[in-house]
Amino acid sequence: ADQQQQGFGQGLEGFQGEDFSDLFGSFFGMGGGARKGRDLKYEMELTFLEACFGCEKKISVTKLDRCESCDGLGGTGEEKCSTCKGQGRVQKTMRTPFGTFAQASTCPHCLGRGKTVKHVCKTCKGQGRMKNTRTVTVKVPAGVADGNTLRMQGEGEAGAAGQRQGNLFVEMYVKSHDIFARKGDDILLEFPISFSQAALGDTVAVPTIRGEVKMKVPAGTQSGTLLRLKDEGVENINGHGLGDQLVRVLVKTPQKLSTKQKKLLEDLAEENKEKLAVEKGWFEKFKEDFIGI
């Protein structure tokens, strides 16, 4: 057993410094070669409402694009590759400590296509790709949020020797709005009302992302109360209906009063004092009930 172990170790000495990931890849026919084009990333800025409702935007993308002169083939007059005999792959045997293996790899002459061209394209010099700036139309769906990424298949760089194109990933950056905020599919809004509207109740016109709607403010509404406008939010990006709009009511205390307004408030304050006195004084009752004095 010791002799077998020693012999195995001596056999590995010839492979010191080798990249074993490439070595094992070669054993199982995973040699390198022409691959699909490179994926690209584009950062797109949207307004708040563009993200809510969706839109179409045209963007300019500079990339290695398929040569139009040769349709990405690198030239004309296709013929079978003489190196790989049209197979796109070549094989060679390889001796290893584990035995002899047949290594299959992409043909270096035709880059896996199995074909070459007689007449090399003068535009791209046989590469099949040219650097180009293209205009791409991006259809942004309704309901996208800040940080969402849209994948556009085949809009990345062209692959070498006619291989398939990469993808374009468009990442969304949504600007804030002056009055609206968003949480998931819900729209958030702070809406000021007057002291009298809060006390007596009212129906007010509230802005939404679709325009003004009527909202009922119940009598006795306190500042900070959250009221809900159903289905006035954002369309769910996966088609699961609409969110709501949540309105936080803020009661504004008047700072400048006319003589008449001041008199009315003084009368109200006096009436409240008399009511408290009839009810035995709330503070005395509080002391009896909770403090025990």
C-alpha positions, 0 to 999 in steps of 0.5 A: 500500500505504501509503495502504491501511494508513493508511486501515485505521488511521483506521478503527480510531479510532472503536473506541478504548476498546472491549472487543474481546473483546465486539466479536468475540464479537458478530460470531460470535453469542456475546452474553451473557444468561441462564446456568446457575446459579452453581457452589458449593463446600462443605468437608466434614470426614471421619473417617479411617474414613469416608474409608476405607469411605465414608458418607452425610452430610447438609449444609445449603447456603444458595443461590439455589434454584428458586422452588417457587411458579412452578417457576422460571419467574417466574410463570404464563400463558406467552406468546411473547415480543413482543421476540424473537418466541419466538426467544430471540435478537435481531439488529441490524446493526453497522458495523465496519472489517471491514464490516457484521455481523449481531449476534445476542444473547440477548433482554434481555426474556425472557433467552433463553427465548423466553417471558414470563409474564402473571402475575408470581410474587408469591413471587419477584417474577418472578425464578424464584429464592429464597434458601433453605437446603436439606439435601443428602445427600452419598454419599461413596464408599469410598477418598476421600482428603484433598483429593478433590472430589466433584461433585454435578450440579445441586445448585448455584444455580438459573439465572435464568429457568428456566436449568439449575442449577449444580453443587455441589463438595464438597471432602474434608478427612480427619482423622488417626487415632490409630494408622493412617496412609495412603499411597495405598490402603495403611494404615500401622501401627507395632506394638510387640513384646517382645524375646522375641517378636522373637528367638523369633518369635510370632503376634500380634493386629494391629489393622486398619481392619476389626478384629484379624487374626493376623500371624506374626512370624518368629524373629529379626525386627529392630526396624523390619522391615516386614511386609505384611498383604495386602488389609487396606488401603483399597478403591480409589476407582476399583474397582481392588481393595484396598490392603495394610496395612504393619506396621512392627515396633518391638522394645521393650527391657525397662526393669524386669526381675524377678530371674528375667528378669535372670538369664535375660538374664545367662545369655544374655549370657554364652553370647553372649560364649563364642560370640564367643570361640570364633569368634576375636573378631569385632573382631580378625577385622574388623581383619584383613579390613578394616583390614589390621592 
